[in-house]
Amino acid sequence: MQAMNKQAQRILKIFGHENPAHVVSYAGCEQEYFLIDRHFYFSRPDLLATGRTLFGSPPPKGQEFEDHYLGAIPERVLAFMLESERELFKLGIPAKTRHNEVAPGQFELAPMFENGNIAADHQQLTMVTLKRVAEKYGMTCCCTKSRSRASTGRAST
């Protein structure tokens, strides 16, 4: 963070800022994940080998949206989400959002924005926690890519 601040101040001076303030970076890494019943997970060689779907058939339905984004979250999944959020809170990772995603069985958790280097550590802890808690509910959690919502700001001095 010190190196980023130093280089950002150098660039700001090049662009004419006389006395640039301390520059900080914030990130909020949204974590998308799939929850799969363990019975089905162990019957899929592609999931076992890669943690991702490599083959399959088209979905049985289109984009009707009744169970996407802000649709109702199944009770078992909601119980998993609530326990995951409690465990994350114990680790100092406050989650502010949870919802369904586009694909069947896909969900998302988004933490609060925080200092960039801390957000990276919390992202790794989030994935481990989601996988650990899913096992308690008879599911496997396949964490997909995270999307970082980054922000750079200048702190006042």
N, C-alpha and C positions, 0 to 999 in steps of 0.2 A: 504494500500500500504506500510505503514511503517512496519507493522508486517510481510508482505511477504518479504520485503527487509531484515529485521533482520534475519529471518529464512533462507533465501537463502544465506546470507553471512555466517551464521553458517555452513551450509552444504558445501559451497565452502571451508571454512577453514578446514573442516574434510577431504576434498579431496586434501588438500595440497596447496591451494592458500594462499599465505602469507597475502596479503593486498587486499581483493576483493573490487572492485568498487561498487558503489551503483547499486542495481539491480532493474530494472523496468519491468513492464508487459504491453504489448500492445495487443489489440484485435480489430478485424474488424468483426462485426457480420453481416453476409449476411442474409438478410430477404427474405425468399420465401413467396409468397402469391398467392391466387387465387382471380380473379375478376369475379364476377357473376352478371348478370343483376338482379336488385332487384326484377323484376317480377318473374323470375325463382327461386330466392332465397326464396321468401315467399311461393312458392308452394312446397317446400321441407321440411317436418317435421324433417328430420335428420339434415339438415343444421341449421334450427331454434333452435333445441334443443342442438346441440353440436358444431356447427360451422364447422363440418366435414362431409364428405360423409360416411354414414354407409351402404348404399345399392345402387345398381345400376346395370347396365349391362356393358359388356365389351365395350371398346371404339369402335367407328365406323371405326376406322382405326388403323394401326399399328404404327411403328416408322419410318415414311417416312422422317421426319426431315425438311420438307419445312416450317413448322411454329414453329419449335423448336429452342432453343438456339439462333443462330444468324439470324433467319428468320425475315421477316418484322413484325413489331409491328403494330397492327390495330390502325387507327387514334384516335379513342376514348380512347383507352388505352394509347397511347403515350401522348395525352393531359393530361390525369390523371397523368402519370408519371412526365411530366414536371412541372405541378402544385405542385405535391408532393415534388419534388426536390427543388422547390422554397421555399415552406413552411419549409422544413427541413433545408435549408440553413439559413433561418431567425432564426432558433433555434440553429444555430451553428453546424449543422450536415451535413458535405459535403459528398454527395453521388458521387462515382466515376464510378459506373457501373450500367447498367440496361439491362435486356434482357429477352427473353422468357425462360421458363424452359421446362421440358420434357412433362408434362401433358397439355392437352388443357386448356387454361385459367389460366395457372400458369406462374408467372413471378418472377423476382428476382431483388433486389436492394442491392448494397453493398456499405457501407460507407468506408471512409478512416480509416486506422489503427489509433488508438489513445490510450491514457492511459486506462488500463483495467477497472478501476472503472467508468470512464467517459463513456466508450463504453457501459457498462451495462445500465447506465441511458439513453443514447441515443437510445439504442435498444427499451426500453419501449416507449420513445417519438416517435420513428419511427412507431411502430405498431399503436399507437393512431392516428398519423397524416395520415397514409395510410387509415385507416378506415373512418376518418372524410372527407378526400378529395374524396374518392370513392362515398360517398353519393351525392356529388355535380354533379357527372356524371351519376347518376341513377344506380350505381352498389353497391354491397356489397363486402368488402374486407375481406377475411378469411385468417388471418395470420397463416402460418404454422410454424413449427420449424425454428429456426434460426441456422445457422451453424457458429460457432465462428472460425475464423482464428486467432489463438493466437500466440504470439511471446514474448519471454522473452529475454531481452538484458541487458547488463551491461553498464551503463553510465560511461563515463570517469570522473575521479575526478582530 
